[in-house]
Amino acid sequence: MKNFRYIFVLSIIIIVYFILLSVFYGNYKNAVEIIKSEYNAKHKLVEKSVYNTIKYADTILQVTEKKQNDEMEKKSLVLINKYSKEPDVMAWNLRELKSKIGDYDIYIINEDLKVIRTTFKEDLGLDFSKFPAFSKLLKSRLQGNSFVADRLDLSTNTGKLMKYSYTPTPDHKYIFELSINIDERFPILSNIDVFSVANQLANQYPSVENIFVYKTHFNKKGILKISKAKPFYSVVMDDKKTAQIKKAMGSGKIQLDNSSENSFTHKYIPYVVNTKDGEFRWWNSYVIEVVYNNLVLEEINEQKNIFWKNIALITSVYFTFAFLILYLLFKSEHMAYHDPLTNLPNRKLFEKSIKQAIVDAKKGDFGLALLFVDLNNFKVINDTYGHEVGDAVLKEVSERLKVNLSKNDIISRLGGDEFTILLSDIKSEDNITEVASMLNNIFKAPIKVCNHELLIELSIGISCYPKDGEISESLMKKADIAMYHAKNQQLDYVMYYDELKM
């Protein structure tokens, strides 16, 4: 029953501990989910902002582009008409000519695909033959007979948003190219700056490491990275990145790459435009790459460290508290069944021990002996030397009993100067008398306590199971009677059955 009580308390302690663990773990998981949710919300905002900036710019540019194409075709006719009258283009006053056609810069490209005349000095001498793919396109336009306007694009040299048109002369010696700075022509477009938005977002959100914008190369084989500063276009040489970008653009679905060695997560978000007929408009389609650092993982790891620190703290505090409870429970249990002075079992525990011993004796078919021990001269010692010396004497008596008796023997202090001893597995009365004689002999030597040497005399009464009774109360009573008989007759010990049997 006693063990069951401890097992029950320990089970409750463990159950409560695991409940606390589950609460702390639940709080930790909630904190992690909140962190992830906050970062996901911020990341979606970042991605949506860049995407919408590109979408807004593309929408406005598409409207602008159609209007601009019509106007550029009319201005190109002015140059063709002038050429039909004055074929010597080297003699043309381009500044005067520009003032007539408005904001457009004029380029005259010869058969070698070089810019031989232009109102934009930075591009004078530009040799398009060095760009194989574009030079092939430009030659076909030189040999053609129609006006062609390119889409809006960034200038290779300046990075400005430009619009270009090409009109071949009837003799196919020259191409008249017109260009216009769309940002200057339409100031509202200057406010649509994807790169500024990207930088602003990267600075605003610490988890955003960088933002890049890509587009398909005009030869449709490679991928170009667009930037605000020179080089405004650069070919992406990373095959893995190229594959991710092409996959995003081809499927129209976001691609995620978190296998980077430096713990960065790369997210590729496509902005794909198709014509009314469903044809892919590669020149107006982009892929946004948002690079996220591991800041979210750092915050999660920080929460994990806090969680484990809390677990360590609660474990140490809880089990210290639990140990204290068990200790106090054990202590109260011990105090309920033990003498506080000698730490020997008290009457309550001794009677329980007798009952259990009787059950064991019946099963094992052996005898028991109960010795009731009284200190004859203890009252004199107590009255003469005081209670402090008397308590010291009782402690020394208990120690001598414990040292000289078997570990299987049960020693108890009933109170005052009375002790009881239960001897188990008795085969004969000789075993009992030997123990009784030994006890008297060990107290012939004086007890040294508090600078006093004191002699202690014992009176021992003995009852035996089963001769003197088969219940604990009967054995205790008869041993007590035998002890008083020994004290009155000044005998070392008296066995109830032999001396007092009725």
Buried (B, 14 or more C-beta within 10 A) or exposed (E): EEEEEEEEBEEEBEEEBEEBBEEBEEBBEEBBEEBEEEBEEBBEEBBEBBBEBBBEBBEBBBEBBEEBBEBBBEBBEBBBEBBEEEEEBEEBEBEEBBEEBEEBBBBBBBEEBBBBBBBBEEBEEBEBEEBEEBBEBBBEBBEBEEBBBBBBBBBBEBBBBBBBBBBBBEEBBBBBBBBBBBBEBBEEBEEBBBBEBBBEBBEEBEBBBBBBBBBBBBEEEEBBBBBBEEEBBEEBEEEEBBEBBBBBBEEEEBBEBEEEEEEBBBBBBBBBBEEEEEEBEBBBBBBBBBBBBBBBBEBBEEBBEBBEEBBEEBEEEBBEEBEEBBEEEEEEEBEEBBBEBBEBBBBEBBBBBBEEBBEEBEEEEBBBBBBBBBBBBBEEBBEEBEEEBBBBBBBBBBEBBBEBBEEEBBBBBBEEBBBBBBBBBBEEBEBBBEBBEEBBEBBEEEBEBEEBEBEBBBBBBBBBBEBBBEEBEBBBBBBBBBBBBBBEEEBBBBBBBEBBEE
